[in-house]
Amino acid sequence: MFKMAQGFDLTPKPEASTAAQISDAESDSAGLSPLNGVTSDDSLPSTPGLVPVPDVHVLVGTFNLATRIPNPTINDIPNLLPWLSPPPSTSGTPTPDLVVVGFQELLSQSRAAWLPTRECSHGLAKLAVKHDQGRLKCLDNWVQLIQDALQAIYGGNGTVDDNSDAKGQNENVTRVGHTNNTSRSNGDSVSSEENNDTTQSLRRNYREGDSSNAREIRYEPYCISRMVALGLLVFIRVDRLSHVKVRGVWEASMGTGLIGTYGNKGVEGIGLDLDILDTHFYSRSISICFANSHLGPHEGFWYYNWRNEEVRHLFETLLFTSTAAPYNVRSVHDFSATFFFGDMNYRLAGAGVKPKEVRKAFRDGVIKRIDEGAVKDLLEMDELSLIRERQRFEPLAGFLEPPITFLPSYKFNVGINAKLGSTSAADRYSKTRMPAYCDRILFRATDLSQPRPFNALVTHTRSQMITEDNWKAARAYTTNCIQWLYYHCASDVVWSDHKPVAALFSLKLDRLSTERHASRALKPEEEDKLMEWVTKERRKRFKNALYGSWVFRLIAVVFVGCLVWWIPNMADWKRLWATYMPNRLIDELSLGKR
C-alpha cells in the first residue's frame, strides 16, 4: 500500500535571497520571480498593502469513473497525463498552486454500502495516521496515481513545456509507471514489473533528495474526503517556492439520491481558508470553496426539473462546518471563490423523446454534428447552457463556465478513443444514451463586503427573483476576479464511459474580496436558527421524494388493495375465527376481560 507523506511545513522561510532559489531553467524560460510573475524588488515598500500580490493558480478536474477501480498489481491503471496536462494548444501555462480533483461513481453501491457514509482527512501530518487506520483506503491508489502524474507534468520547472507532444507524454507515462490504455487495448502494454521498479526508484530518490532525480516542484495531498461514491482530493504545492498556506478547513456533504437524501447522488464539499504570501512574506487571506457534485441522471423534462431542484436545494441548504470549531458554520455563499463541478448530468434538450423513430432521427442529427465538430450547434441544445444563459437560473447567479470547445464527454463505449475523425461518432458513443455534456466546471467570485445574498435562510422567507442588472453585475465581478486559462476534455483517456474534464484558473488576489460584511458573521443564535431551517428543508425534501417515489406508490397501492379486499369479508373472518379458535383459549380471554 502506498505510504502517505507526513509533516510538511507549508510556510516559505524568508531567506536572504529568495530569487536565488529559482532554478536556472525556470528563470530563463519564464523570466519571473518564484511567486508566479511578481518581480522581487528590494525597493518595494515594506507595508502589506503596497506590495504586489501573486495570483493563485488552481487546477480543477472532474472524472466519473463508472465504478472501475485501478489495480496496480496487474498494471490495470489509467493514463492520467492527458487529463492533468494542459492541452497542446496552450503555451506557457503557470504551475498550479492547488490541484483539486473530484471523482464520481468511485465505488459500486454494493461495495460502498459496507463503508461509512462519509469519511474525511486533512492536514499533511495527519494523512499517514488516517491511512494507517485504514480510512479512505478506496482512494489510496487514486491519490498516488494523481501525485505521480503531477510530478511527471510539473516536476521539472515552473511552467509546462509547450513543446511537449504525445511522444513526450508517453515517455512520462513509462517513467512514472503509468500505462497507456490505448496501447494496452492493442496488446502493446509496458511491463508491470519494469514500471513498478522505475516508479519506486524515482519516488525513493525524489523523497530522499537525490540531486539527479529530485524535482523542484512537488505536490502532496492535503484534504481527502468521500461520501458514498463521491471522492474529493485536494493537492497543495509544498516545495520551497510555494506561497500558499492553509489556515483553516471546512467540510460539507449533502445527499440528494435515494429518497432525496442518500449520498449516492449529491455534493461533497471542502472549503479552505488560505494565507497567500507576497514577495516580502506578508500574507493576504482568501477562502475557496470546492463542491464536487453528482446530480440525478436520465433524459427528459421531469429529470431536468429534478436536477434544477437539486441545484437550488444545494445552494440554499449546504452548510460547511469548521474542522477546528464544528459549531461554526458557513454557507456556500461565504467564500471568496467557489468552484462547482462534477457530473451534473445535464443532457441535450429534446433527448428524452420516446417514439423510436423520432429518437433515432434526433440521435442521427446529434451524431452528424459531432462528426462535423459543430460544438456551437450542440451547445445550443445543452440544458445547462440554456438554463444559465436564457432563464437566469437564480442559484447559478454569478457563475461562469469557460467556453466549451470540446465534444460531449458522455456516453462513450469504454476503450474507444474519442478523437475527432478516429472513428465515427456512432461507434464511439453508446447507442443506449444520447451524447451529452454531463461533466462541467463552473466558477464564481463572491463579494464578501456585500450583505449576505440569502438572508432568507435566517428569516424563513424566500429571496426575491434576481434582476437582470444584478445578474450581469455578479457575472462582471466574477470575470474581474477569476481568469480561466484553459478548459479541456481528455479524449485520450479510455478508462470510463465518461471523459475527464479539467480547467486551470488564475485567482486575482488584489481583486478578490477578503473583508466580510457584518451580516456574514452569524451570532450563535443565528447559526442555530440557520441549522434548524436547513434541517426542516431537508426533511421536507425527504417527504416529497418519499411520497413521489414509485416504491412508496407501489406499497400504497398494495396496502389499499388489501383493505378493499379485507373489509367486505370481515364477517367471514369473524366466523372462521370463532370456528377454529379453541374454546379454552376463548374462555381464558373472556376471564381476562373480566
N, C-alpha and C positions, 0 to 999 in steps of 0.2 A: 504494500500500500504506500502510496506517495506520502512523503513527510512534509508537513506544512512548515513554513518559515516562521520564526518567532523572534520577538524582541527587537524591532527596528525602531530607531528614533527618526521621526519624520521631519524634525525641525532642522533646517540647514544651519551649520555652525559658521558664524561670521569670522572668516579668516582674513589675513592681511590683504590678500589679492584674490577676490572671487573670480575675476576674469581669467586668472591663470589656471583655473581648474578645468576650463573648457578644453576639449581635445582639439588638436590642430585640424582634423578633418571637419569637425563641426564648425569651427571658426571660419575656415576657408570657404566652406560650401554655403553657409547661411549668412556669415558676416554679422552675427547678432551676439548679444550677451547671453548668459545662461538662463535668463528669465524671459525667453521667447520674444525677443525683439526689443527689449528695453535696454538702452545704452547705459552701461555702468560708467558713471562720470562722477569723480570726486567733487566736482564743482556744483553738483546739485544741492539744493537746500536740505538741511538736516531735520526738516519737520515732516511728519507723516502726510499732511495734507497737500504738500507741494512736490512730493517725489512721484515720478511716473510709476504706474501700477501695471504689472504684466497681465495679459489676458490668460484666462483659464481655458484650456482645451479639453473637451470632453468627447470621448468616443462612445457612442451608444449603439448596441446591437440587439437584435431580436431573432430568435430561431425556434420554430416549432419542430420538435424532434420526433414526433409521431411515435412516442414511447420506445424508440430504439436506443439501446444502451451500448456504449462503446466497450470493447473488450480488448485491452492492450495485450493480453497474454497470447492471443491469436492474431494480433495486428489488425483487428477489425475496428479501426478508428477513422474519423473523418479528417479530411484536409481542410483546416480552418483558415489557412493563409489567404485564399481569395476573399473570404468574408471580412477578416480583420485588417487586411491591407487596403490602402487607398486604391481606387480604380485606376487603371492605366492612363486615363485621360487627364488625371490631376498631376501636378508637379509641385515639388517643394512644400508639401503639407507638413505642418508642425507636429511635433510629438505630443500625444495626449498626456495630460496630467492625471486624468481619471479615465478608466475604461469600465463601462457598465454593460453587462450582458444579461438579457432576460431570456429564459427558456420557458416554453410551454410544452405540455404533454411530455414532461420529463420522465414519468413512470406510467405504467398502466394503472388503471383504477384499482384492479385487484391487488396489485403489489403495494400501491400507496395506502390501501386500507389498513395494512399491518403496521404502518409507521405513524408517528404523531402527526396530527393535522398540520401543525406549523412548527418549524424549527428555525433558529437564527443564532448566528455567532458573529461577533465583531471584535475588532482590535487585533493587531498583528500578534501580540504576545499571547492572546487567548486562543488563537486558532489551533495551535498544536494541542492544547488541553482539550478543546472540544473534539478534535479529531481522535485523540486517544480514547475518549469516552465513547466513540462510535457514532457520534451525532453527525448528521449531514453526510453520511457515508455515500449516499447515492450521487453526490455532487463531486466527490473526490477526483474522479477521472476527468471530469469537465474542467475543474479548476486547473489541473496540471496541463491539460491539452491547451487551454487558453493561455496559460502562463508561458508555455514553450513557444506558442505561435507569436505572442507579443515579443518574446525575446528574439525570435528569428527576424521579425519585421523591424523592430525599433532598437534592437540592442546595440547597433554599431554606431549610430550618430543621432543627432537631434532632429533631422528631417529625413523623410523617406526618400530613397533614391528614385527619382522619376524615370531612370533608365532601366529599372528592374522589369523584366519581362517574364513570360510564363516559364522560360527555362530557368531563370534565376529563382523563381518561386519554387519550382520543383526541386532545385538543389537545396533550398532551405528546408523543404519538407523532409528530404532524406537526412539532412544534417540533424534535425531535432527529433527524428524518429517518427514522423507522421507518414501516413500512407496516402498516396494519391488515389482516390476512389475510382477515377476514370480509368487509370491504368490497371487497377485491380479487377475491374469488371471485364477487361480484355485479357486477363490472365497474366499480366506482367506486373506482379507485385514485388515490392522490396522485401528482402529477408527480414523477418521479425527479429531474429536473434541479433543480426547486424545493427538494426535500427535501435534496439534496446541498449546494446553496448555503447553505441555512439551517443545516445541520449544521456545515459548515466555518466559517461566520461565528460561530456560537455557540462552537465549540471554540477558534477563534483569539482571540476576545475574552476567553474564560474563562482561557486559558493566558497571555495577555498582561496580565491583570489589569484589564480594562475594568470599571470600577465599575458600569456599567449592567447588565452581564450576568454578572459574576463571582458565584459562589455561595460560601457559607460552607463547605459540606461537599463533599468530593470523595474519590474512590477511585482507587487505582492498582493495577495487577496486580503482585503480589509473587512468587507462585510459579505457574509454568505447567508442567504435565507431561503426557505422553502415553505410553500403552502400547498399541500397535497401534491399536485403535479406541476406546480409553477416554481421555477427557480430564479433567483436574482443574485448575481455576483457583482461585486464592486472591487476593482483592482486600482491600486494607487501607486503612483510612481514614487519610489523610495530611494533613488540614488542621490548622490551628493549635490546634484543640480536641481533637485526638486524644491519647489517653493510653496507647496500646499501642505497644510497641517490640519488634521481632523480634530475639531474641538468638541463635537457632540454628535450623537447618532440618534435618529428617530426611526421607529418601526411602525408599520401598519399592515393590515391584511383584511380583506373582506371577501367572503364567498358569495357568489351570485348564481351558483349552479343548481344542483338538485334541490327542489322545493325552495328555490330562491335564496338559499343561504349556504349550501355546501361549497367547499373550496375547489371542486373540480373545475369550476369557472370562477372568475373574479379578478382580484387585483392583489398583488404583493408589492409593498412599497417600502422604500428606505429613504430617509432624509438625512442630510449631512450638513452640519454647521462647520464651515471651513474658515481658517485663517490663511490669507494669501500674503506672502512676504514679498516686499519690493526690493529694489537694489540696495537699500540701506537697512533692510531687515525690519522695517516697520510692517505691521500686519493690517490687512483690511479683512473684514468679516463679511461673508455671504452665506446663504443657505440654499441648498439644492435638493429638490425632491425628484426621485425616480420611481415611477409607477409602472410596473410590468403587468400587463393585462391579458386576459384570455376571455373574450366575450362569447355570448351564445352563438352557435353555428346555424347553418342551413339557409336556404334561399327562400325568398317570398316576403310579402309585405308584413305579415304577422311577426316573423323573426326579425325583420328590420326594426319594427317598433319596439320589440323586446330589447334589442341591443341599445337603442336610444334610451330606453328606460334604465338599463344598466348603467350607462354613462352618467345619466342625470343622478341616479342614486349614489354612484361613486363620488361625484364631486360635491354632493350635499352631505354625505354621512361618513366619508372616510376620515378617520382621525389617527394622527401619529402620536405615539407616546414616547417620551424620552427614556432612554436606557438608564440614565443617571437618576431621574426622578419620574417614576412610572405614572404619577398622578398628574404630571404636566402634559397637556395635550395641545396639538396644533391641527388645523385643517390643511387641506391640500393647497389652500389659497394663502398660506402664511409662509411661503418660501420665496426667495428672490427669483429663482428659476425652477421651472417644472418641466420634466420630460415624461410624456405619456406615450407609451409604446407597447408593442406586443402583437399578438394575433387577435386583431379586433374583429375579424370575421365579417367585415362589411363586404358585400358582394356587388355584382353589377345589377343595376336596376332592370327589372324585367326577366331576370334569370329564373324566377320561380314559376314561370308559366307551366301549366300542367299538360295540355294536349301535346301528344308526342310529335305531331307534325310541326306545330308552332315552336316547340322547344328545339327540335332539330334545326329548323331554319334560323332560330336565334343563335344557336351554337355555331352553325356554319359561318354566320356573319362575324362572330367573335373570333373564330379561328382564322378567318381571312384577314382580319385586321391585325392579328398577332403576327401572321406570316409577313405582312407588309410592314410591320413595325410601326403601326399607326397608334402610338401611345396616346396622343391627344384625343382621338376618337374614343378610345377605351375609357379614358378618364371622364369623358362627358357622361358615361353611364355609371360611374363609380358612386356608390351610395354615400360614402363618407365625404367625398368631394361635393356632392350635391347638398348634403345637409350643412356643410360648413360654408359654402360659397353662396348658396341661394336662399337657404332657410334661416341662416344666422342662429344656429342651434345654441341656445344660451349657455349650457355647461362648457362649451368649447370656445367661449369668448376669449379673445387674445391669443389663442393657439394658432400656430402656423405649422406648415409642413414644407420642407424643401421641395422644389419642383421634381416631379417624378419623371424620369427618363428611361425607366426600365419596363420590361414586360411584366404581366401579372405573376406574382410569386406563388400562386396556388391554382390548381392542384396538379402535381406532376406525377408521372409514373416513376417510381423510385428507380434510380440507376441510370436515367437518361439525361444527358446534358441539355441545358435549356438555351444554348446559344442560338441566336437568330440564324437560320439557314442551315444549321447542322442536320436537322430532320424537320419534317412537317410538324406544325403545332398540334395537329390532330393526333400525332404519335407521341409527342412529348407530354401533352396534358391528358389527364384522366378523362375517360368518357362518362364516368358516373357523376362528376361535378363540373359546373361551369367554371372556367378560369376567372380568377378574381384577385384584387389587390388586398389580400387579408392582412398582410404583415406591414405595419406602419410605424412611423416615429413622428410624434408631434412635440412641439416645444412652446413654452410661454415664459415671458418675464412678467413679474408682478411688482407693481409699485407699492411697496410696503408703507410708504409715507401717507398713502391714502387710507380712508376708513375701510374696514372690512367689507367686502362686497356682499357677503351673505350674512348680514345681521339677523336675517330671518331664522337662522339656526338657533338663536337665543330667544328671539321674540315670538317664535312659533308662528310667524306669518311668512308667506311666500314673497320673494322679491319680485319687483316689477319687471316686465319684459324689457330686455336691453334695447336701447335705441340704436339707430344706425350710426349716430355720432360716437356713442360710447364704444360700439363695435369697432369702428375704424381707429379710434384713439387707442384702444387696447392692443390692436394689431401693430399700430405705429410704434408703440412703446416696446413691444417685443422685437420688432425689426431693428430698433435703435440699440437694443441691449445685447442681442444674441445674433451671431452671424453663422450661417451654415457654410461649411467648406466643401463637403461632398455628401452625396446620398446615393447609395447604390445597392443593387441586389446581386448576391454572389451566385450567378447561374452555374458556375463550375462545381458547386458543392452538390453532390448527389446522394446525400445521406437520408433525406426525408422526402415526403410529398410536398413540403414547403421548401422554399429557398430562403436562406438567411438574408436579412437586410441590416445595413449599418449606415451610420451618419456621423460625421465629425463636426463639432460645433466650437465656436470661439465665444466665450463669455467676456463682455467688456465690463471690467470691474469699475471703471470710472463712470459708468452709466447705470449699472445695476443699483437698485435701491437697497440700502442697508439699515437705515433708521426706520423704526416701526412706529406707526400711528398708535395713539393711546388706546384706541378701540381694539387693537390686536393683542394687547396684554390683558388676558382674561383674568378676572378675580376668581378665587376658589369657588365661590357660589355660582359664578357664571360657567365655570368648567363643569360643575355638577349638573347644572341645568342643560348644558350642551350635550353631555353624555346621556342624560335622561331622554332628551329629544331624539338623539341618534338611536338609542335602544328602542324607542317607541316606533320610529320609522322602519327599523329593520324587522320588528315584529309584524308590523302592518304588511310589509312586503312578503314576509313568510306566509301570512294568512292568505294573501291574494294569490301567491304562487301555489299554495296547497290546494285551495278551492278551485283553481283553474287547471290543475293537473289532471291528466287522463286517468291516473291511478285512483285519485280521490273520486272522480266521477264514476269509475267502474265499481268501486266499493259502495258508493251511494246507490247506484242502480241495483246492485245485488241485494243490499240491505232493504231497500224499498220493495223489491220483488218478493223477498221473504215475508215481509209484513203483509203485503197484499194477499199472499197465499195463506198465511197462518191465521189471520184474524177471522175470515169467514168459516174456517174449520176449527175454531176454538172449542165449540161444543163437542166435536168428535174427540178432540184431545182430552177433554174432561172425562168422557165416557171410558176411553182407554185407560186413563189414569186410575179411575175408580175400579175398573175391572181387574187389572193386573197388579195393583198395589196390594201387598199383604195386609190382611185385616189387623194383625198385631201391630204393624207399624202405624196404621191409621189410628188404632186405639192409643198408642203412645203419643202420637201427635195431638190427639184430642185431649188427653190428660195434660199434656204440656200447655195447651192453650188455656186450660182451666187454671 
